[in-house]
Amino acid sequence: MHPIAALQSAWSLVVRRVEAVLPTCAELGVGLVPWGPTAHGRFAAAGPADSTELADLAAAVRDVARAHGATPSQVALAWLQQQSGVRGVPVVPIPGTTRVRHLEENAGALDLQLDAAELARLDRLSRPVGTGTVTGS
């Protein structure tokens, strides 16, 4: 048997099924490398139109972004990065990018600290653990 150092899975404000295994990851010291952390551009300024199902979440992400002078994608990445401290699991998101400016924007999320109220608001509006994904995410 070989020890597992990290788990790679989809994880974002939209796709949260992996959260069911996070207690086990924390117990075993297994890190998480989430892909699709911005829900495949759903929170980008030019991202897909909000579905009715995600409208409240998308509005909250935009509100938090405005409060910090950040972009919605940065908020989505910061939320995910801060899950490391919340859940006791090392988290290293791997957002995809096609342009240097997107890479620079993504890196800006490292400096964004969401407070407990903002984290709770985003959690409350996000999809519950164990549900399916939204089309295109």
Phi, psi and omega in degrees: 000139180247134180294147178264126180269325184207152176246133176251126183203159172293137175200128179197182175296343182259324183245110188233014182302325183298341181300337179296333182259358183298323176300322178293319177301315180297317181297322183266357181073030180266127178279169179235134178243087184282133173257160182067035186293340177257020180056043178054048175085003183301332181258003176288155181304323181257022183288177180300153178300146180292132172283162178304322182298329184253002186302315181294318178296313180298320178295320179295318178299317178296320178299313180296319179300314179299319181297333182255000185063036183241180176260158176302322178297321178296322178295315179300318178291319179295318177303313182294315180299322181285348175295337178303310179289326181290319188253355178072027181233128175300131182234125177230090182295149176236082178286140175281156178206149179244353182221150179300320181297328176291321177299315179296320178297314179301317181298329178297339179294337180296334181269357184268118178251114176274141179275173185301322180294320179293317178300316181295319179298314180294320177299316183298323183271347182283166180295139179290157179301139174092358180268169181285185180262162174273141181310130178088004180246000000 
